[in-house]
Amino acid sequence: MLPFGAPELIIILIIVVLLFGVGRVGKIAGELGKGIHEFRSGLTGGKEKEDQAGDGEKE
């Protein structure tokens, strides 16, 4: 579990928004989401390539 609760997270979020602004925080969050999506698709894509290579060797 996290060493802090919801009130602390809200305070941290408010400080981040004040420092960087809403637009920049939204951009950062969007880029982070894209990065996570690409990472996950890379993991599953690599697995699919291994499965295809393995199927070709069995025949």
C-alpha positions as CSV (number, residue, x, y, z in Angstrom):
1,M,0.0,0.0,0.0
2,L,1.0,3.6,-0.4
3,P,2.4,5.4,2.7
4,F,-0.1,8.2,2.1
5,G,-3.8,8.6,1.6
6,A,-6.2,10.5,-0.6
7,P,-5.8,13.9,1.1
8,E,-2.1,13.9,0.5
9,L,-2.5,12.8,-3.2
10,I,-5.0,15.7,-3.7
11,I,-2.5,18.2,-2.2
12,I,0.3,16.9,-4.4
13,L,-2.0,17.1,-7.5
14,I,-2.9,20.7,-6.7
15,I,0.8,21.6,-6.3
16,V,1.7,20.0,-9.6
17,V,-1.1,21.8,-11.4
18,L,0.0,25.1,-9.9
19,L,3.6,24.6,-10.9
20,F,3.1,23.3,-14.5
21,G,-0.4,24.5,-15.5
22,V,-3.4,22.4,-16.6
23,G,-2.4,22.3,-20.3
24,R,1.1,21.0,-19.7
25,V,0.0,18.4,-17.1
26,G,-2.5,17.2,-19.7
27,K,0.2,16.9,-22.3
28,I,2.5,15.0,-20.0
29,A,-0.4,12.6,-19.0
30,G,-1.2,12.0,-22.6
31,E,2.4,11.2,-23.5
32,L,2.7,8.9,-20.5
33,G,-0.5,7.1,-21.6
34,K,0.9,6.7,-25.2
35,G,4.1,5.4,-23.8
36,I,2.4,2.8,-21.7
37,H,0.2,1.7,-24.6
38,E,3.3,1.3,-26.9
39,F,5.1,-0.6,-24.2
40,R,2.2,-3.0,-23.7
41,S,1.7,-3.5,-27.5
42,G,5.4,-4.1,-27.8
43,L,5.2,-6.8,-25.2
44,T,2.3,-8.6,-26.8
45,G,3.7,-8.0,-30.3
46,G,6.9,-9.7,-29.4
47,K,4.9,-12.6,-28.0
48,E,2.9,-12.9,-31.1
49,K,6.0,-13.0,-33.3
50,E,7.5,-15.8,-31.1
51,D,4.2,-17.8,-31.5
52,Q,4.3,-17.4,-35.3
53,A,7.9,-18.4,-35.5
54,G,7.2,-21.4,-33.2
55,D,4.3,-22.5,-35.4
56,G,6.4,-22.4,-38.5
57,E,9.0,-24.7,-37.0
58,K,6.5,-27.3,-35.9
59,E,5.3,-28.0,-39.5
